[in-house]
Structure formats: C-alpha cells, structure tokens
Amino acid sequence: MTIYLIVIAFWGFISLFVSQNSRISLRQKRNIYIYIAGGSLLFLMGLRDVTVGTDVMSYYNEFLNPEQYLQFRTSERGYSYFNLFFSKSGIGFQLYLFIIASFIVIVISKLYKKYSKNIILSFYLFVTLGLFAMTMSGIRQSLAVTISIIAFMFLMNNKKLLFICLVILATFFHNSAIIFLVVYLVKDFEMKKFKAIILYVISLTSYFALSILIPLVTNIIPERYLERYLHLEVNINPLVIVVYLLIPLAVLIIWKPTIKPNLSDSLISKLLLLSFFSVVIYFFATEISLFERLIYYFMVFTTILIPNVIMDIKNKHLKTASIVACIILPLIMFLITTQGGSLGIDNYKFFWK
C-alpha cells in the first residue's frame, strides 16, 4: 500500500507546485499532469510482479500456453488471439504487461485531456475509486473497458457506427462489454436539474423492483455465467455502494446548470446519466455478483463528472470544500477497500524483487 500513497503524495506536491506557478500556461499544466500521473500509473502497472493482482498469475500461465487456452476457450477468443500474437512474438510476459499498461494509460490520458477540467483530480479518482485496482488484476476486462472508452470518444464525435463496432470488438475480450451499448442512448441526451432529480429517484426505486427485474435479466445472461455467478456469494463492500449512491446525489446538490445550453452542462448531463446507470447496476450486484463487473464500464466517467462539476462551482469556499472532500473521502474508501481486497493489489512488489 505504501507505494500507492507515495505516488498520490507525489501527485499532490506536483499539483501544488504547478498550480501556483503563473509562468506555466494552462495547456502546459494539463500536459504536465498527464505526463506525471500517466507516467506514474504506467510505472506501477507495467513494472509489477505477477503476484500483484489476483488474476495475473492465471494470465501468466495463459501467456506461456496460448494454444491450450485458445483450444478450450469457447468465447471471448479475441483475447486468446491477442495473447497468442504477443506470446509467439518472442517477448516476455513482463513486456506484455507493460504493453497492455501503456495502452490503458494512453487511452485514459486522452480521455482526461479531452473531457476533464481537472486532470490530476481525475487521475486521483481513477486510483481511489477502484478502477486502477481492476486494471492491475483483470487484464481481459481492462482491455474491454479501454476499448469501450475509445468507443465512447468516437460516439461523442458522432461516429456511431465505429462506436458499435468497437463495443462488439470489446465483447471478444470480455462479454460483459455488451452492457456498454446502453451508452449509445446518451449521445443526444440533455437534461436540466429537475429531470436529473427525477431520473435519480427512478434509479433509486429500481432497488425495490429487483424481485421482478432479476428473473427477467437472468433469462438473457449466458448459461455459463449463471452457473458461475448466480450462486456465488455476493461480497460487495457496503461502503462502495454507499459511495456510488452519494456521488450523483452530491453532484445534483452542487451542479448549477446555466439557463442557456452549453457544452459543459451537456457533458455533465450525459455523465450524470451514466452515474445513474451505475446506481442501478450496483443494486443488481447486491443479488448477483456478476453485475459488479459491469460497474467498471461506467466508473471512469465518474472520474470526469466529479472534477467537472467541482470546477464549475462559482463560490470559492464551496469549491475548496468540495475539492477537500473529494480528496479525503475517496482516499478513505481506497484504504479500506484495497487493504486485503479481493483484487489483491495491496502487497505491491516490483518484478525484479
């Protein structure tokens, strides 16, 4: 855990220094944050030992025996061919991890550079809200999530066909990526505060409809996943659920959309809708553990939503208080959920140790 706290503290120091330096332009500051934060994540993800991350050892075994896994994997064979290509290219598994880490970091950095109003805070939330831990363990799903992020950026540029094609491609790495097709609905979606409040209330009431919705949903889930997850004990930290319920509520309290439509409010309304999806998914995850995996496709957009809403606050004292809360509360959650967590990243070790 110490290495993660050192990196976070380093980001804080750099942020304080850069933000107070008037000789550095805003564009230069944003680039510095991307290079520092992105480089730090690449350092952690690419140089980790195979013992860091619950599933990494199994991916290591697959890398050593690609044909065997390709033969027995009946679906999600996109990853099998991806793994086979790099395994047969002659590189070692450590370089393979580094290549995957580079792909993830580059895409995340591009997303934040394009859409986040506070890049360093977005990277901080990427680590503390749980997405970073997933990228350190679940390689296949990390690739699927990253491809889905690329799809989102194409969708926002009105490349709808490319969006659909990329989501389909992501499903060949992890079937759960199919859930990302619902993001197609947000492309032309706009809402003001009253409509957002109504949708938030609806997302909360979905909890009381689980007894009706669960049987309907299980009918469309592939049998192999039902056999694996339906009777698996649900092990979600209640703190995580509370946090993801409170995030859209806090945004609704702070968000002050302008009377006239603008790009900032348009993006926030789309991201807020995705956070409502997250609420519903977490409710499903309290009954079927499989759904916990789906939250990762929407988590990254929360790391943009929160900073953007905070940076739009006009009141200086409220903005400062919001930033402090955004630093302290996610850090507490990170410390509680990571130590001894199921993703197994708490005991970090470099590959050469």
C-alpha positions as a Python dict, from the first residue, in 0.01 Angstrom:
ca = {
    (1, 'M'): (0, 0, 0),
    (2, 'T'): (290, 235, 75),
    (3, 'I'): (388, 275, -290),
    (4, 'Y'): (39, 392, -383),
    (5, 'L'): (36, 653, -106),
    (6, 'I'): (379, 777, -214),
    (7, 'V'): (257, 821, -571),
    (8, 'I'): (-57, 1003, -455),
    (9, 'A'): (151, 1233, -231),
    (10, 'F'): (386, 1299, -523),
    (11, 'W'): (90, 1400, -738),
    (12, 'G'): (-27, 1637, -466),
    (13, 'F'): (314, 1801, -442),
    (14, 'I'): (341, 1842, -819),
    (15, 'S'): (-14, 1978, -837),
    (16, 'L'): (55, 2241, -570),
    (17, 'F'): (378, 2349, -737),
    (18, 'V'): (238, 2364, -1090),
    (19, 'S'): (-93, 2531, -999),
    (20, 'Q'): (87, 2814, -816),
    (21, 'N'): (332, 2880, -1098),
    (22, 'S'): (191, 3163, -1310),
    (23, 'R'): (462, 3122, -1572),
    (24, 'I'): (318, 2787, -1679),
    (25, 'S'): (22, 2814, -1917),
    (26, 'L'): (-299, 2620, -1859),
    (27, 'R'): (-224, 2397, -2156),
    (28, 'Q'): (125, 2324, -2024),
    (29, 'K'): (-16, 2246, -1680),
    (30, 'R'): (-260, 1995, -1826),
    (31, 'N'): (19, 1828, -2020),
    (32, 'I'): (240, 1812, -1710),
    (33, 'Y'): (-39, 1644, -1514),
    (34, 'I'): (-89, 1388, -1789),
    (35, 'Y'): (281, 1304, -1815),
    (36, 'I'): (332, 1288, -1438),
    (37, 'A'): (13, 1098, -1347),
    (38, 'G'): (6, 881, -1658),
    (39, 'G'): (375, 802, -1624),
    (40, 'S'): (330, 707, -1259),
    (41, 'L'): (47, 468, -1342),
    (42, 'L'): (248, 315, -1625),
    (43, 'F'): (536, 270, -1380),
    (44, 'L'): (311, 89, -1129),
    (45, 'M'): (115, -118, -1379),
    (46, 'G'): (396, -211, -1614),
    (47, 'L'): (663, -300, -1359),
    (48, 'R'): (453, -502, -1115),
    (49, 'D'): (529, -860, -1026),
    (50, 'V'): (291, -1136, -1137),
    (51, 'T'): (186, -1175, -774),
    (52, 'V'): (27, -828, -776),
    (53, 'G'): (-334, -874, -883),
    (54, 'T'): (-544, -1179, -808),
    (55, 'D'): (-580, -1293, -1170),
    (56, 'V'): (-237, -1201, -1308),
    (57, 'M'): (-80, -1540, -1241),
    (58, 'S'): (-351, -1714, -1443),
    (59, 'Y'): (-283, -1472, -1731),
    (60, 'Y'): (85, -1555, -1699),
    (61, 'N'): (6, -1924, -1737),
    (62, 'E'): (-210, -1849, -2040),
    (63, 'F'): (75, -1646, -2190),
    (64, 'L'): (303, -1949, -2154),
    (65, 'N'): (43, -2189, -2302),
    (66, 'P'): (-157, -1982, -2554),
    (67, 'E'): (-264, -2267, -2783),
    (68, 'Q'): (-403, -2470, -2497),
    (69, 'Y'): (-618, -2184, -2372),
    (70, 'L'): (-728, -2095, -2724),
    (71, 'Q'): (-843, -2452, -2777),
    (72, 'F'): (-1059, -2466, -2466),
    (73, 'R'): (-1195, -2110, -2461),
    (74, 'T'): (-1529, -2118, -2643),
    (75, 'S'): (-1598, -1744, -2626),
    (76, 'E'): (-1408, -1418, -2576),
    (77, 'R'): (-1149, -1556, -2814),
    (78, 'G'): (-1039, -1206, -2909),
    (79, 'Y'): (-818, -1205, -2603),
    (80, 'S'): (-690, -1554, -2685),
    (81, 'Y'): (-568, -1439, -3026),
    (82, 'F'): (-431, -1117, -2875),
    (83, 'N'): (-240, -1323, -2619),
    (84, 'L'): (-126, -1575, -2882),
    (85, 'F'): (16, -1298, -3102),
    (86, 'F'): (232, -1148, -2828),
    (87, 'S'): (329, -1485, -2683),
    (88, 'K'): (458, -1602, -3021),
    (89, 'S'): (629, -1268, -3093),
    (90, 'G'): (909, -1368, -2857),
    (91, 'I'): (860, -1103, -2589),
    (92, 'G'): (844, -1191, -2221),
    (93, 'F'): (537, -1164, -2001),
    (94, 'Q'): (674, -854, -1826),
    (95, 'L'): (695, -664, -2153),
    (96, 'Y'): (348, -793, -2237),
    (97, 'L'): (217, -640, -1913),
    (98, 'F'): (396, -315, -1996),
    (99, 'I'): (240, -300, -2345),
    (100, 'I'): (-108, -353, -2201),
    (101, 'A'): (-42, -92, -1932),
    (102, 'S'): (74, 155, -2199),
    (103, 'F'): (-244, 103, -2400),
    (104, 'I'): (-464, 160, -2095),
    (105, 'V'): (-274, 467, -1974),
    (106, 'I'): (-263, 630, -2319),
    (107, 'V'): (-639, 590, -2368),
    (108, 'I'): (-721, 713, -2016),
    (109, 'S'): (-489, 1011, -2063),
    (110, 'K'): (-651, 1102, -2394),
    (111, 'L'): (-997, 1078, -2236),
    (112, 'Y'): (-899, 1306, -1948),
    (113, 'K'): (-721, 1554, -2172),
    (114, 'K'): (-1029, 1587, -2388),
    (115, 'Y'): (-1305, 1591, -2126),
    (116, 'S'): (-1173, 1657, -1774),
    (117, 'K'): (-1148, 2008, -1630),
    (118, 'N'): (-910, 1888, -1358),
    (119, 'I'): (-686, 1618, -1497),
    (120, 'I'): (-487, 1543, -1182),
    (121, 'L'): (-807, 1504, -980),
    (122, 'S'): (-946, 1267, -1243),
    (123, 'F'): (-633, 1051, -1221),
    (124, 'Y'): (-659, 1061, -842),
    (125, 'L'): (-1017, 935, -856),
    (126, 'F'): (-914, 671, -1110),
    (127, 'V'): (-689, 527, -840),
    (128, 'T'): (-902, 581, -530),
    (129, 'L'): (-1246, 484, -664),
    (130, 'G'): (-1135, 136, -769),
    (131, 'L'): (-1076, 136, -1145),
    (132, 'F'): (-699, 125, -1103),
    (133, 'A'): (-723, -189, -888),
    (134, 'M'): (-925, -362, -1159),
    (135, 'T'): (-664, -280, -1425),
    (136, 'M'): (-398, -438, -1204),
    (137, 'S'): (-583, -771, -1187),
    (138, 'G'): (-839, -830, -1462),
    (139, 'I'): (-641, -796, -1783),
    (140, 'R'): (-914, -913, -2020),
    (141, 'Q'): (-1178, -685, -1875),
    (142, 'S'): (-931, -397, -1852),
    (143, 'L'): (-875, -427, -2226),
    (144, 'A'): (-1251, -445, -2286),
    (145, 'V'): (-1310, -134, -2073),
    (146, 'T'): (-1031, 52, -2252),
    (147, 'I'): (-1172, -35, -2595),
    (148, 'S'): (-1513, 82, -2469),
    (149, 'I'): (-1362, 417, -2369),
    (150, 'I'): (-1230, 458, -2724),
    (151, 'A'): (-1581, 374, -2846),
    (152, 'F'): (-1722, 647, -2621),
    (153, 'M'): (-1488, 908, -2766),
    (154, 'F'): (-1591, 811, -3119),
    (155, 'L'): (-1957, 829, -3017),
    (156, 'M'): (-1910, 1181, -2882),
    (157, 'N'): (-1767, 1271, -3223),
    (158, 'N'): (-2084, 1133, -3381),
    (159, 'K'): (-1907, 822, -3516),
    (160, 'K'): (-2193, 594, -3415),
    (161, 'L'): (-2104, 300, -3638),
    (162, 'L'): (-1748, 297, -3506),
    (163, 'F'): (-1888, 306, -3154),
    (164, 'I'): (-2097, -7, -3217),
    (165, 'C'): (-1809, -187, -3391),
    (166, 'L'): (-1569, -114, -3105),
    (167, 'V'): (-1815, -228, -2839),
    (168, 'I'): (-1862, -553, -3032),
    (169, 'L'): (-1483, -586, -3051),
    (170, 'A'): (-1464, -533, -2673),
    (171, 'T'): (-1705, -824, -2619),
    (172, 'F'): (-1448, -1055, -2782),
    (173, 'F'): (-1221, -970, -2489),
    (174, 'H'): (-1491, -977, -2221),
    (175, 'N'): (-1860, -1049, -2285),
    (176, 'S'): (-1961, -800, -2016),
    (177, 'A'): (-1873, -515, -2255),
    (178, 'I'): (-2211, -564, -2422),
    (179, 'I'): (-2360, -351, -2143),
    (180, 'F'): (-2175, -53, -2289),
    (181, 'L'): (-2418, -39, -2581),
    (182, 'V'): (-2658, 147, -2349),
    (183, 'V'): (-2417, 441, -2369),
    (184, 'Y'): (-2548, 494, -2723),
    (185, 'L'): (-2853, 647, -2555),
    (186, 'V'): (-2652, 933, -2403),
    (187, 'K'): (-2519, 1076, -2729),
    (188, 'D'): (-2802, 1321, -2784),
    (189, 'F'): (-2925, 1321, -2426),
    (190, 'E'): (-2972, 1652, -2246),
    (191, 'M'): (-3127, 1727, -1910),
    (192, 'K'): (-3165, 2006, -1662),
    (193, 'K'): (-3166, 1968, -1286),
    (194, 'F'): (-3533, 1877, -1236),
    (195, 'K'): (-3518, 1599, -1494),
    (196, 'A'): (-3192, 1476, -1340),
    (197, 'I'): (-3352, 1458, -995),
    (198, 'I'): (-3644, 1257, -1134),
    (199, 'L'): (-3409, 1011, -1304),
    (200, 'Y'): (-3202, 976, -988),
    (201, 'V'): (-3513, 893, -787),
    (202, 'I'): (-3613, 638, -1052),
    (203, 'S'): (-3268, 477, -1030),
    (204, 'L'): (-3308, 451, -651),
    (205, 'T'): (-3653, 294, -678),
    (206, 'S'): (-3512, 22, -905),
    (207, 'Y'): (-3391, -146, -586),
    (208, 'F'): (-3748, -221, -488),
    (209, 'A'): (-3816, -376, -829),
    (210, 'L'): (-3527, -625, -813),
    (211, 'S'): (-3759, -916, -736),
    (212, 'I'): (-3927, -851, -1071),
    (213, 'L'): (-3620, -747, -1271),
    (214, 'I'): (-3375, -1020, -1161),
    (215, 'P'): (-3570, -1311, -1321),
    (216, 'L'): (-3604, -1112, -1644),
    (217, 'V'): (-3234, -1032, -1658),
    (218, 'T'): (-3118, -1385, -1575),
    (219, 'N'): (-3312, -1511, -1877),
    (220, 'I'): (-3078, -1323, -2111),
    (221, 'I'): (-2749, -1394, -1930),
    (222, 'P'): (-2545, -1675, -2093),
    (223, 'E'): (-2577, -2003, -1905),
    (224, 'R'): (-2203, -2036, -1839),
    (225, 'Y'): (-2207, -1710, -1643),
    (226, 'L'): (-2518, -1804, -1449),
    (227, 'E'): (-2359, -2131, -1342),
    (228, 'R'): (-2053, -1945, -1220),
    (229, 'Y'): (-2204, -1635, -1062),
    (230, 'L'): (-2571, -1693, -974),
    (231, 'H'): (-2498, -1895, -662),
    (232, 'L'): (-2170, -1723, -582),
    (233, 'E'): (-2178, -1535, -254),
    (234, 'V'): (-2212, -1161, -307),
    (235, 'N'): (-1914, -988, -149),
    (236, 'I'): (-1956, -617, -212),
    (237, 'N'): (-1825, -374, 46),
    (238, 'P'): (-2132, -175, 163),
    (239, 'L'): (-1913, 137, 172),
    (240, 'V'): (-1866, 115, -205),
    (241, 'I'): (-2240, 101, -264),
    (242, 'V'): (-2298, 398, -34),
    (243, 'V'): (-2032, 600, -216),
    (244, 'Y'): (-2184, 531, -557),
    (245, 'L'): (-2527, 627, -427),
    (246, 'L'): (-2396, 951, -281),
    (247, 'I'): (-2188, 1063, -580),
    (248, 'P'): (-2484, 1152, -808),
    (249, 'L'): (-2667, 1300, -509),
    (250, 'A'): (-2370, 1527, -430),
    (251, 'V'): (-2348, 1626, -797),
    (252, 'L'): (-2718, 1712, -803),
    (253, 'I'): (-2675, 1933, -497),
    (254, 'I'): (-2370, 2117, -632),
    (255, 'W'): (-2450, 2131, -1004),
    (256, 'K'): (-2587, 2466, -1118),
    (257, 'P'): (-2668, 2432, -1488),
    (258, 'T'): (-2696, 2753, -1684),
    (259, 'I'): (-3022, 2869, -1840),
    (260, 'K'): (-2874, 2863, -2188),
    (261, 'P'): (-2740, 2527, -2313),
    (262, 'N'): (-2360, 2493, -2318),
    (263, 'L'): (-2108, 2218, -2382),
    (264, 'S'): (-2010, 2186, -2016),
    (265, 'D'): (-2366, 2123, -1894),
    (266, 'S'): (-2429, 1894, -2190),
    (267, 'L'): (-2133, 1674, -2095),
    (268, 'I'): (-2225, 1677, -1726),
    (269, 'S'): (-2581, 1569, -1803),
    (270, 'K'): (-2451, 1274, -2006),
    (271, 'L'): (-2202, 1172, -1738),
    (272, 'L'): (-2467, 1209, -1470),
    (273, 'L'): (-2696, 974, -1661),
    (274, 'L'): (-2415, 718, -1668),
    (275, 'S'): (-2379, 754, -1291),
    (276, 'F'): (-2750, 668, -1260),
    (277, 'F'): (-2679, 352, -1461),
    (278, 'S'): (-2407, 274, -1206),
    (279, 'V'): (-2657, 300, -921),
    (280, 'V'): (-2892, 51, -1088),
    (281, 'I'): (-2608, -189, -1166),
    (282, 'Y'): (-2488, -185, -806),
    (283, 'F'): (-2839, -271, -690),
    (284, 'F'): (-2833, -574, -921),
    (285, 'A'): (-2487, -662, -790),
    (286, 'T'): (-2628, -700, -438),
    (287, 'E'): (-2818, -1004, -571),
    (288, 'I'): (-2591, -1139, -847),
    (289, 'S'): (-2215, -1089, -811),
    (290, 'L'): (-2171, -1089, -1191),
    (291, 'F'): (-2310, -736, -1208),
    (292, 'E'): (-2026, -596, -1001),
    (293, 'R'): (-1804, -643, -1306),
    (294, 'L'): (-2033, -423, -1516),
    (295, 'I'): (-1974, -117, -1300),
    (296, 'Y'): (-1621, -78, -1434),
    (297, 'Y'): (-1751, 30, -1774),
    (298, 'F'): (-1912, 337, -1615),
    (299, 'M'): (-1670, 407, -1331),
    (300, 'V'): (-1423, 601, -1544),
    (301, 'F'): (-1687, 858, -1634),
    (302, 'T'): (-1745, 932, -1267),
    (303, 'T'): (-1379, 1037, -1252),
    (304, 'I'): (-1463, 1309, -1505),
    (305, 'L'): (-1806, 1402, -1372),
    (306, 'I'): (-1690, 1492, -1020),
    (307, 'P'): (-1398, 1723, -1118),
    (308, 'N'): (-1603, 1896, -1388),
    (309, 'V'): (-1890, 1975, -1152),
    (310, 'I'): (-1648, 2100, -886),
    (311, 'M'): (-1457, 2321, -1129),
    (312, 'D'): (-1784, 2485, -1238),
    (313, 'I'): (-1861, 2598, -881),
    (314, 'K'): (-1857, 2977, -860),
    (315, 'N'): (-1835, 3008, -482),
    (316, 'K'): (-1466, 2990, -387),
    (317, 'H'): (-1524, 2847, -38),
    (318, 'L'): (-1767, 2582, -164),
    (319, 'K'): (-1524, 2484, -439),
    (320, 'T'): (-1238, 2448, -190),
    (321, 'A'): (-1453, 2243, 48),
    (322, 'S'): (-1566, 2021, -239),
    (323, 'I'): (-1208, 1957, -351),
    (324, 'V'): (-1101, 1871, 4),
    (325, 'A'): (-1396, 1631, 41),
    (326, 'C'): (-1315, 1481, -300),
    (327, 'I'): (-962, 1410, -180),
    (328, 'I'): (-1031, 1281, 171),
    (329, 'L'): (-1340, 1063, 121),
    (330, 'P'): (-1219, 859, -181),
    (331, 'L'): (-882, 812, -8),
    (332, 'I'): (-1056, 664, 296),
    (333, 'M'): (-1252, 431, 69),
    (334, 'F'): (-933, 332, -114),
    (335, 'L'): (-755, 247, 210),
    (336, 'I'): (-1048, 44, 342),
    (337, 'T'): (-1131, -149, 25),
    (338, 'T'): (-778, -209, -107),
    (339, 'Q'): (-617, -348, 206),
    (340, 'G'): (-698, -719, 193),
    (341, 'G'): (-930, -660, -103),
    (342, 'S'): (-1036, -930, -348),
    (343, 'L'): (-830, -783, -634),
    (344, 'G'): (-508, -847, -444),
    (345, 'I'): (-304, -533, -517),
    (346, 'D'): (-228, -426, -159),
    (347, 'N'): (109, -603, -131),
    (348, 'Y'): (282, -434, -423),
    (349, 'K'): (608, -577, -547),
    (350, 'F'): (825, -488, -847),
    (351, 'F'): (902, -773, -1087),
    (352, 'W'): (1275, -773, -1010),
    (353, 'K'): (1229, -830, -635),
}
